[in-house]
């Protein structure tokens, strides 16, 4: 027969077990392993999946060594037409990455890969590499190799006027912008470009020494449209102002509309083409997909676990008390 003290011990154990289960379900930290599903570009995912299979791992963080996702060097039809590097931020274990001869415009996913000692971005559509300033120094003395030569970005059309340079290099690696043709002038001191009239402007940039095979080089074309919007030619209205008194009620906003106030500064008219949309099709079904980081269930699950433990403990205690042994009196 279970004594009252034994029942209390069982109850205490049940409560402790419930707490442990709640922590295991809700409070356990999520795993840091990231599967191939984090790579949204199907060509980039196909390339990395080959390396995952070859190295016998399933998460991007476990990849090591040299990763090559180089496209067709003749550009006749690239082996990989990678347009987005989304997911590359998880390649923290690799030492070398070659993504040359692709369609990449945004290199910011590589900003945290400080273990890289070789990075080849040549022959893409990149006009801004400023996000890579934290990568190791790129020079022969340190043994690091970093090149982004021969870029062919697609610049957006813009109106005539003065704008910041559409090409942004690293702070310690300036480039020299040159107008090959078209109605434009460069202000190297202020880092601006002025489009003086509608037309087609062809730009080129190189290191200060003019080496087209240098660290960050490229060329691109900007279509300049008419800058100003002509004022309206309609005469002002001759109708007298309304004599109706102004309403004291604030104007109503339809329930289906949303009023958004943007804190973003106005966009610069000259810029790279918009980053390609994420095309996740083809990546999620590949071998080795872990589906991203593990998710923790909601606190409701913990509440259910604790409630169940308390119910079980509530049943045990009364039974133990009722079944407490009685002293028999014999004659």
N, C-alpha and C positions, 0 to 999 in steps of 0.2 A: 504494500500500500504506500502511496506517495504522501509524505508528510507535508505540513504547511510550509516549512522552510525549503523543502525540495521544490514545491510549486512556485515559491517566490524566485528561486534560482532559475527555473525554467522560463518564467515570465521575463526576468532580466536578460536572459540569453536571447529570447525571442526579440526583444527590443533592440539589443545590440546587433543581432543579425539583420533586422530590418534596416537599421541605419547603414550597415555595411553594404547591403544590397542597393539602397538608395544612392550611395556614393558611387558604387560601381556602375549604376545605370545612368545617373545624371552627371556626377562630378568627375568621372574619369576623363582625362585629357584625350582629345581626338588624335589619331595617328597623323604623322607628318608625311607619310608616303603619298605621292601624287601619281596617279595613273595617266595613261596616254589620252584620256578624255579631256584633260586640261589643255591639250594642243588643238586649237580650233581649225587651223588650216589643214586640209586633208593631205596635201603634198608633204608638208612638214611632219605631220603625224605618221605618214607612211615611211618617211625616211627614218624617224626616230624609232618606230616600231621594229625596223630591221636591226637596229643596234640593241634594243631591249632584248630581242630574241637571241641575238648573237652572244650577248653577255649573260644571258640566263637570269635576267631580273625583270621586274614588272613595274617598278616606279622610277620616275625620271631622276630623282635625287641619287639613285644608285648607279646611274651611268657614269663611266669614267673614261679618261683618255681622249682620243681624237674622234670627233664626230664630223663627218663630211656629208653635207646636203647640197653639194654643188650642182648647179644646173648645166645645161648644154652650153659649152663654150662657144659654139658657133651660133647660138641663139636661133637655130633653125626650128626649134621645138624643144624647149628645155626638159631635161629629164625630171626636174622638179620645178614647178611654177609657183614657188612659195611667195605669197604676198603678205603673210602675217607671221610674226615671230611670237605671237601670244602663246604662253606656256613655257617659253625658253627660260623664264626666270627660275624655273625649278631645276635647271641643269647645273646645279651648284657643284657637282663633282667632276665635271669635265675640265680638261686643260686646253683643248684646241677645238675651234669651231670654224668650219668653212661653209658659208651660205652664199658664195659668189654666184653670179649669173642667174639671178632670180628676179622677182618683181617686188622686192621689199622696199617699203617707204618709211616705216617706223622702227627704230632700233632700240627704243626705250626698254623693252623686256630684257635686254642684255645688260642693263645698267648695274645690276648687282653681282654679275659673274666675275668677281675680282680674282678668281683663281685662273682665269684664262691667261695663257702666255702666247697664244696665237689666235687671231681673229681675222678672217678674210670676208669683207663685205663688198668687194669690188663687183662692178657691173650689176648694179641694182638701180633703184629709182629714189635714192636717198638724197635729201638736201639739207638735213639737219642731224648732226651727230653730237650735239651739245650734251645729250643725256648720258654720254659715255665718259664724261670727265673723270669719274671715279675709278675707271679701269687702270691697270698698272701702266707705268710709263712705257712709251713705245719707242724704243731706240735700240741700236745694236749693242750698247753697253750692258743693258739689262737682259738681253736675250729675248725680249718680247717682240712679237711681230703683229702689227695691226695696220691693215690697209683697207681703204675704201675708195679706190681709184675708179675712174671712168663711170661715174654715175650718170644716169639719163632720166632725171625726174620729169614728171608731167606737171607743169605749173598751171595754176588756175588763171583764167582770164581776169583782167582787171581794167579799171578805168585809168585815164591819164592822171598823173599826180605824183607825189613823193611818198615813198613807203620804206619801211625797213628792208634790208637785204633779204631776199628769199632763201639765201644760203647761209647756214650757221655752222661754223666749225667749232673745234675745242678752243678754250681760252689761250692755251699755249701753242696752238697750231693754227695760226691765222691763214686765210687764203686771200688771193687777189682776184677780185671780180673784174671781168672785161666784157664790154659790149661788142659783140662781133658784128652785129648789124641791127638797124632799127632805131626809132626815135627815143633814145634813152641815154642818160648820163649817170655815172657812178660817183658818189661822194664817199670816198674811202675813210675820211676822217670821222664822219658821223655815222658811217655804216648804213647809208640809205641809197636808194635808186629812184630816179625821177623819170617817169614816162611822160614825154612832152606832147605827144599826139597819138591818135589811133594808128595802129599798125602792128607789125610782128617784130618782136625783139628777140634776138638770139643772144644768150648769155653763156659765158664760160668762166670757170674758176679753177685756179691752180695754186700751188704753194707760191710764196713770193719769188722763188727762183725760176718759176715758169715750167717746171717739170710736170708734164701731163700724166706721167706715171707715178706721181708723188703720192703722199699719204692720203689726201682727200681731194679728188679732182672730179670734174664733170661738166656737162653742158645741158642747156635746156632752152625751151622757147616759151615766151610769154605773149599772148594775144592781148593787145591793148585796145579797149573799146573807147567810145566817146565818154569823157569823164563826167561832164556836168549834165544835170537834168534841166532842160529849158523850162522857164517859168510858164505858167498857164497863160494862154492868150485870151481867155474868156473875160469879158468885162465884168466888173463887180455887179452884184445884184442890185436892182433899183427898187426892190420891194421894201416897204417900210418895215421896221422891226415889229414883231408881234407885241400887241398891247396886253396880252394875257399875263397875269401876275406870275412870278416864278413859283414853282412848287416848293413847298417846305420839306417834302419827303425826299429822301435820297433815292437816286435811280436804282431800280431793281436789277439784279443780275440773274439771268436765267439759271435754273438749277443745273442744267447740263453743261454750262460753260465754266472754264477755269481761268482765273486771273493769276498770271505768273509774273513775278518781278525778278528779272535776271540780275545777278551780281557780277556777271561776267563782263569783262571789258569788250568793247566792239572788236570784231574780228578784223585782222589785217587783210586787206583785199588781195595782196600777193601772198600766196601760200602754196604749200604742196597740195596735191590732190588729196581728197579725203581718204583717210585710212580705209583699206578694203574691209568690207563687212566680214565678220566671222562666219566661216562656212564650216560648221561642225560636222556636216554630213561626211561619213566615211571614216571618222576617227573613233567614234564611240563603240563601234562593233569590232575593233581590232583585237587581236590576241594580246593579253596582258593588261587589259583595261581594268583598273581597280575602281573606276568610278569616282576618282577624286578623293578628298579627305573624308574620313569617317564622320558621320553626323551623330550628335548626341541627342537622345530623345528629350521630349519636353518635360518640365517639372511635374506634369500630371502623372507621368509614369511612376515617378518617385512617390507621389502621394498615394497611388494605388498600392504600391509595394508596402509602404508603411502602414496603410490602413488594413491590408490583409494580415500583416504580422500582428497588429493590435487585436484584430478579431480572433486570430488563433490563440493569442495569449489570454484573451478574455474568456475563451472556452475552457482553456486548461485550468486556470486558477479555481473557478467554482467547482469543477469536477474533483480537483485535488482536495479542496476543503471538505466537500461532502463525503469523500471516501477516507477521511481521516480515521484511523482505528480507534475504537472505544474500549475502555478497560472493562473486562468482564468480572463480575463479582460472583465468586463461587462460595457456597456455604462451607 
